[in-house]
Amino acid sequence: MKPVAALDYGRKRVGLAISDRLGLLARPVGTYTQEEAIRVLEHLVHQEGIEVLVVGWPLDMEGRVGEAAREVEAYMRRIERRLPGLRLIRWDERFSTVQAQQLLRLSGLPRRARQDKGRLDRAAAALILQEYLDAQRLCPDRTS
């Protein structure tokens, strides 16, 4: 299998994560500016064989598309222009940041390290990807 990547989009930072080749575990890659993230994705496509990118889809609490999702959509178009063969999958990310905050708190990291926004964005991307990987194994039809 080929690894899968995921991103957590933000106006200032984009968190990236990648899976292992078995599609079992997600791990954070880094936090980048929007343009840097696209360059890292290009590298991952060419060096790691990434064919699928799971994109955190920021619906509002009622499940509706708002301004944040429209910004992500515009960013996805930029990625599609640079990497036309990459398959992009939208993934509901409504609670990923809150979950990432909780996991960082439980990890025992000092408060200062937990408040690092870049660390939070990387962790959120890894959570988005892990949810996708788990769903892929349990219910493959949901992720197509």
FIMI-575006 format. One record per residue (C-alpha): residue in one letter; x negated, y negated, z negated; residue number from 1. Coordinates in pm, 1 decimal. Each point is the difference from the previous one (the first is absolute). Layout:
<recs>
{rec A {X Y Z} NUM}
...
</recs>
This chain:
<recs>
{rec M {0.0 0.0 0.0} 1}
{rec K {-97.0 -359.1 42.8} 2}
{rec P {9.5 -246.2 -286.9} 3}
{rec V {283.3 -251.3 -30.0} 4}
{rec A {-47.3 -364.3 -100.7} 5}
{rec A {230.4 -240.6 -180.3} 6}
{rec L {9.8 -370.9 -60.8} 7}
{rec D {155.8 -233.4 -250.9} 8}
{rec Y {38.2 -334.8 177.2} 9}
{rec G {-41.5 -334.2 -170.0} 10}
{rec R {-45.3 -352.0 127.4} 11}
{rec K {-340.9 -23.8 -168.3} 12}
{rec R {-106.0 364.5 -22.7} 13}
{rec V {74.0 334.3 163.3} 14}
{rec G {-61.1 314.0 -201.5} 15}
{rec L {-100.6 311.6 194.5} 16}
{rec A {1.2 366.9 -93.1} 17}
{rec I {-85.4 323.4 179.5} 18}
{rec S {91.3 363.0 -55.6} 19}
{rec D {-221.8 303.2 -9.6} 20}
{rec R {0.7 221.2 310.4} 21}
{rec L {247.2 242.1 -159.9} 22}
{rec G {255.5 -275.4 -51.6} 23}
{rec L {19.2 68.6 -372.5} 24}
{rec L {-159.2 -297.8 -171.1} 25}
{rec A {-15.7 -372.8 62.3} 26}
{rec R {-291.4 -213.6 -109.0} 27}
{rec P {-48.9 -376.6 15.5} 28}
{rec V {-239.0 -127.3 267.4} 29}
{rec G {-16.9 -370.6 -75.0} 30}
{rec T {163.5 -338.6 6.4} 31}
{rec Y {-54.9 -231.7 294.4} 32}
{rec T {117.4 -311.7 174.8} 33}
{rec Q {257.4 70.9 269.4} 34}
{rec E {-258.2 -11.9 279.0} 35}
{rec E {-255.7 206.4 -192.9} 36}
{rec A {266.7 264.3 -66.3} 37}
{rec I {64.9 36.3 373.0} 38}
{rec R {-373.9 44.0 63.3} 39}
{rec V {-19.2 265.4 -272.7} 40}
{rec L {301.8 174.4 155.6} 41}
{rec E {-176.0 -4.3 338.4} 42}
{rec H {-299.0 164.9 -166.7} 43}
{rec L {221.8 260.5 -169.7} 44}
{rec V {173.0 81.5 328.6} 45}
{rec H {-329.1 47.3 183.5} 46}
{rec Q {-208.5 160.9 -276.2} 47}
{rec E {256.5 197.5 -200.2} 48}
{rec G {253.5 75.2 272.2} 49}
{rec I {288.0 -180.3 -172.3} 50}
{rec E {313.2 28.6 213.6} 51}
{rec V {264.9 -104.8 -254.8} 52}
{rec L {21.0 -318.4 -207.8} 53}
{rec V {259.7 -20.0 -275.9} 54}
{rec V {95.9 -362.7 -53.3} 55}
{rec G {156.0 -121.0 -323.8} 56}
{rec W {341.5 -134.5 97.0} 57}
{rec P {109.7 -269.8 -247.3} 58}
{rec L {377.1 23.2 -10.3} 59}
{rec D {183.6 -211.7 -254.7} 60}
{rec M {157.9 165.0 -303.1} 61}
{rec E {320.8 64.3 194.6} 62}
{rec G {-194.4 171.7 279.2} 63}
{rec R {31.1 -286.7 247.4} 64}
{rec V {-265.6 -140.4 232.9} 65}
{rec G {-110.8 -345.2 -110.5} 66}
{rec E {-277.5 -246.5 73.4} 67}
{rec A {-271.9 224.8 -145.5} 68}
{rec A {100.4 287.6 230.5} 69}
{rec R {-0.5 -234.8 298.5} 70}
{rec E {-357.8 -100.8 -85.8} 71}
{rec V {-98.6 366.2 -17.9} 72}
{rec E {171.2 58.0 335.9} 73}
{rec A {-211.2 -276.9 157.1} 74}
{rec Y {-315.4 153.0 -149.6} 75}
{rec M {100.0 341.7 133.9} 76}
{rec R {25.7 -150.9 349.1} 77}
{rec R {-356.3 -130.5 -35.5} 78}
{rec I {-116.6 349.0 -95.7} 79}
{rec E {192.2 157.7 290.1} 80}
{rec R {-169.3 -237.8 246.7} 81}
{rec R {-347.1 90.1 -131.7} 82}
{rec L {69.1 371.0 -52.8} 83}
{rec P {271.1 97.7 248.9} 84}
{rec G {-26.7 376.0 -64.5} 85}
{rec L {44.1 -30.5 -376.2} 86}
{rec R {339.1 118.0 -127.2} 87}
{rec L {139.9 -240.7 -260.5} 88}
{rec I {250.9 120.7 -258.0} 89}
{rec R {192.7 -239.5 -224.4} 90}
{rec W {17.7 117.5 -361.2} 91}
{rec D {218.0 -154.9 -270.2} 92}
{rec E {-238.5 -166.5 -242.5} 93}
{rec R {243.5 -175.5 -233.8} 94}
{rec F {-157.6 138.9 -316.2} 95}
{rec S {-358.2 69.8 109.6} 96}
{rec T {-156.1 -304.8 -167.2} 97}
{rec V {181.0 62.7 -329.7} 98}
{rec Q {-103.9 366.0 9.6} 99}
{rec A {-358.4 -99.0 81.2} 100}
{rec Q {-3.8 -237.7 -298.1} 101}
{rec Q {127.7 275.8 -227.4} 102}
{rec L {-257.2 250.2 126.1} 103}
{rec L {-284.9 -245.6 -43.7} 104}
{rec R {119.1 -71.2 -354.0} 105}
{rec L {19.2 373.0 -78.0} 106}
{rec S {-344.6 58.9 151.9} 107}
{rec G {-163.7 -170.6 -293.9} 108}
{rec L {-161.2 -274.9 206.6} 109}
{rec P {-75.0 -317.9 -192.3} 110}
{rec R {261.7 -272.2 42.0} 111}
{rec R {-231.3 -213.9 213.3} 112}
{rec A {-53.2 285.3 247.4} 113}
{rec R {376.2 70.0 12.3} 114}
{rec Q {66.0 -363.3 89.9} 115}
{rec D {-225.2 21.5 307.4} 116}
{rec K {248.8 -57.9 283.0} 117}
{rec G {-217.0 185.7 249.3} 118}
{rec R {-3.4 309.0 -221.8} 119}
{rec L {379.6 -24.3 -27.7} 120}
{rec D {42.2 -24.9 380.0} 121}
{rec R {-224.9 302.4 59.0} 122}
{rec A {188.5 198.8 -262.1} 123}
{rec A {335.8 -98.6 155.0} 124}
{rec A {-120.2 116.4 344.2} 125}
{rec A {-109.5 333.0 -149.8} 126}
{rec L {339.4 40.4 -170.9} 127}
{rec I {185.6 -71.9 324.2} 128}
{rec L {-213.5 257.9 177.9} 129}
{rec Q {35.3 259.1 -276.3} 130}
{rec E {380.8 -33.0 11.7} 131}
{rec Y {-10.5 50.5 376.6} 132}
{rec L {-230.3 304.0 -27.6} 133}
{rec D {217.7 157.9 -268.1} 134}
{rec A {315.1 -59.7 204.3} 135}
{rec Q {-168.8 141.6 310.1} 136}
{rec R {-73.9 324.7 -181.8} 137}
{rec L {341.1 25.8 -168.8} 138}
{rec C {227.4 -128.4 275.1} 139}
{rec P {-178.0 -40.6 336.5} 140}
{rec D {313.5 -131.0 176.9} 141}
{rec R {11.3 -308.0 -224.8} 142}
{rec T {-334.0 -135.9 119.5} 143}
{rec S {31.9 33.4 374.9} 144}
</recs>
